[in-house]
């Protein structure tokens, strides 16, 4: 019987315990996820032009300032005098894009834009541009309107009378 007890105890010990062994993977591979959210492109269009109106320069010139508001109020300095019949107005831009997103507006640098006479090389400089909202948030329908005003420097009477015009860039980008 002694001979049976020792193998019986050993058998009970080894059958009651299980040992799990796992191999260690030296090069584990994990499956990861990537996502992208493609949104509609930002678009903008000029709905109204910046118009500095009709005026005389006077003896020493001055400035014409158009406010960056829907009304585009005109103010003058120096010897500049407003003449009726003009249509001063701020520029209006319509922006469309992804709903509820902010947009950054970039205007030309101060003094970088000239208006040139229709038939001569005479110029008047747009000293500054201003915008009603430099970071508008698009509405729930993805729309916004901004207004651009500016300050036109009018030299003395030494330049040709007539119509002056020019172009400028306004840049719109998602924030």
C-alpha positions as CSV (number, residue, x, y, z in Angstrom):
1,X,0.0,0.0,0.0
2,X,2.9,2.3,0.6
3,X,3.8,1.9,-3.0
4,X,0.4,3.1,-4.1
5,X,0.2,6.2,-1.9
6,X,3.2,8.0,-3.3
7,X,2.1,7.7,-7.0
8,X,-1.5,8.6,-6.0
9,X,-0.4,11.8,-4.3
10,X,1.8,12.7,-7.2
11,X,-1.0,12.1,-9.7
12,X,-3.5,14.2,-7.7
13,X,-1.0,17.1,-7.4
14,X,-0.3,17.2,-11.2
15,X,-3.9,16.8,-12.4
16,X,-5.2,19.6,-10.2
17,X,-2.9,22.2,-11.6
18,X,-2.8,23.4,-15.1
19,X,-0.1,25.6,-16.5
20,X,-0.7,27.8,-19.5
21,X,2.2,28.9,-21.6
22,X,2.2,31.6,-24.2
23,X,4.7,32.4,-26.8
24,X,6.0,36.0,-26.8
25,X,5.6,37.6,-30.3
26,X,8.8,39.6,-31.1
27,X,7.0,41.6,-33.9
28,X,3.4,42.4,-32.8
29,X,1.0,43.7,-35.4
30,X,-1.9,46.1,-34.5
31,X,-4.7,47.0,-36.8
32,X,-5.2,50.8,-36.5
33,X,-8.0,53.1,-37.9
34,X,-7.6,56.3,-39.9
35,X,-10.4,58.7,-40.7
36,X,-10.9,61.8,-42.9
37,X,-13.7,64.4,-43.2
38,X,-13.9,66.0,-46.6
39,X,-16.0,69.2,-46.5
40,X,-17.2,71.5,-49.2
41,X,-14.7,74.0,-50.6
42,X,-14.9,77.6,-49.4
43,X,-16.3,79.9,-52.0
44,X,-16.7,83.7,-52.1
45,X,-18.0,86.3,-54.6
46,X,-18.1,90.0,-54.8
47,X,-21.7,91.2,-54.5
48,X,-21.0,95.0,-54.5
49,X,-17.9,96.9,-55.5
50,X,-15.9,99.3,-53.3
51,X,-16.8,102.8,-54.6
52,X,-15.1,105.9,-53.3
53,X,-17.8,108.1,-54.8
54,X,-17.6,111.5,-56.6
55,X,-15.5,114.4,-55.1
56,X,-13.1,117.2,-55.9
57,X,-9.5,117.3,-54.6
58,X,-9.4,120.9,-53.4
59,X,-6.2,122.8,-53.1
60,X,-4.3,120.3,-51.0
61,X,-6.1,117.0,-51.3
62,X,-6.9,114.7,-48.4
63,X,-8.7,111.3,-48.0
64,X,-12.0,109.7,-48.8
65,X,-12.9,107.0,-46.2
66,X,-15.6,104.4,-46.9
67,X,-16.8,102.5,-43.8
68,X,-16.8,98.7,-43.7
69,X,-20.5,98.6,-43.0
70,X,-23.5,97.7,-45.1
71,X,-24.2,101.4,-45.5
72,X,-20.7,102.2,-46.6
73,X,-20.7,105.7,-45.1
74,X,-18.4,108.2,-46.9
75,X,-16.2,110.6,-44.9
76,X,-13.7,113.1,-46.3
77,X,-10.7,114.9,-44.8
78,X,-8.5,117.8,-46.0
79,X,-9.8,120.0,-48.8
80,X,-11.7,117.1,-50.5
81,X,-15.3,118.0,-51.2
82,X,-18.1,115.5,-51.9
83,X,-20.0,116.0,-55.1
84,X,-23.6,114.7,-55.5
85,X,-24.4,112.0,-58.0
86,X,-21.8,109.5,-57.0
87,X,-22.6,106.2,-55.4
88,X,-20.1,105.6,-52.6
89,X,-20.4,102.1,-51.1
90,X,-18.4,99.5,-49.2
91,X,-17.6,96.2,-51.1
92,X,-19.8,93.3,-50.1
93,X,-18.6,89.7,-50.3
94,X,-20.8,86.6,-49.9
95,X,-19.0,83.5,-48.5
96,X,-20.3,80.0,-48.6
97,X,-18.8,76.8,-47.1
98,X,-19.0,74.3,-44.3
99,X,-21.6,75.3,-41.7
100,X,-20.5,76.8,-38.4
101,X,-16.9,77.1,-39.5
102,X,-14.7,80.2,-39.0
103,X,-13.1,81.9,-41.9
104,X,-10.0,84.1,-42.0
105,X,-10.1,87.2,-44.3
106,X,-6.9,88.7,-45.6
107,X,-6.8,92.1,-47.2
108,X,-4.1,93.8,-49.2
109,X,-1.2,95.5,-47.3
110,X,-1.5,99.2,-46.6
111,X,-0.6,101.3,-49.6
112,X,-0.2,98.3,-51.9
113,X,-3.2,99.1,-54.3
114,X,-3.4,102.1,-56.7
115,X,-6.4,103.3,-58.7
116,X,-5.2,104.4,-62.1
117,X,-6.8,107.0,-64.3
118,X,-8.8,105.6,-67.3
119,X,-6.6,107.4,-69.9
120,X,-3.4,108.6,-68.2
121,X,-0.9,107.1,-65.8
122,X,-2.0,109.2,-62.8
123,X,-2.8,107.2,-59.7
124,X,-4.5,107.6,-56.3
125,X,-3.4,105.2,-53.6
126,X,-5.7,103.1,-51.4
127,X,-3.9,103.7,-48.1
128,X,-5.7,101.1,-46.1
129,X,-8.5,98.5,-46.4
130,X,-10.7,97.4,-43.5
131,X,-13.1,94.5,-43.1
132,X,-16.3,94.3,-41.0
133,X,-15.3,90.9,-39.5
134,X,-11.8,89.5,-40.1
135,X,-12.9,86.0,-38.7
136,X,-16.6,85.5,-39.5
137,X,-18.3,82.3,-38.5
138,X,-20.4,80.7,-41.3
139,X,-24.1,80.3,-40.3
140,X,-25.8,76.9,-39.8
141,X,-26.6,77.0,-43.5
142,X,-22.9,77.8,-44.3
143,X,-23.2,81.4,-45.3
144,X,-21.8,84.8,-44.3
145,X,-21.5,88.3,-45.7
146,X,-18.6,90.7,-45.0
147,X,-18.1,94.3,-45.9
148,X,-14.8,95.9,-47.0
149,X,-14.1,99.6,-46.7
150,X,-11.0,101.7,-47.3
151,X,-9.2,105.0,-47.3
152,X,-8.3,106.6,-50.6
153,X,-5.5,109.2,-50.6
154,X,-6.4,112.1,-52.8
155,X,-3.4,114.2,-54.0
156,X,-3.6,117.8,-54.7
157,X,-5.2,119.1,-57.9
158,X,-2.1,118.2,-59.9
159,X,-3.6,115.0,-61.2
160,X,-6.1,114.5,-64.1
161,X,-9.8,114.5,-63.4
162,X,-11.8,111.5,-64.4
163,X,-12.5,107.9,-63.5
164,X,-9.9,105.9,-61.6
165,X,-10.1,102.2,-61.1
166,X,-8.0,99.2,-59.9
167,X,-8.3,95.7,-58.6
168,X,-7.3,94.1,-55.3
169,X,-7.3,90.6,-53.8
170,X,-9.3,89.5,-50.8
171,X,-8.3,86.0,-49.6
172,X,-10.7,83.7,-47.7
173,X,-9.5,80.6,-45.9
174,X,-11.0,78.2,-43.3
175,X,-9.4,78.6,-39.8
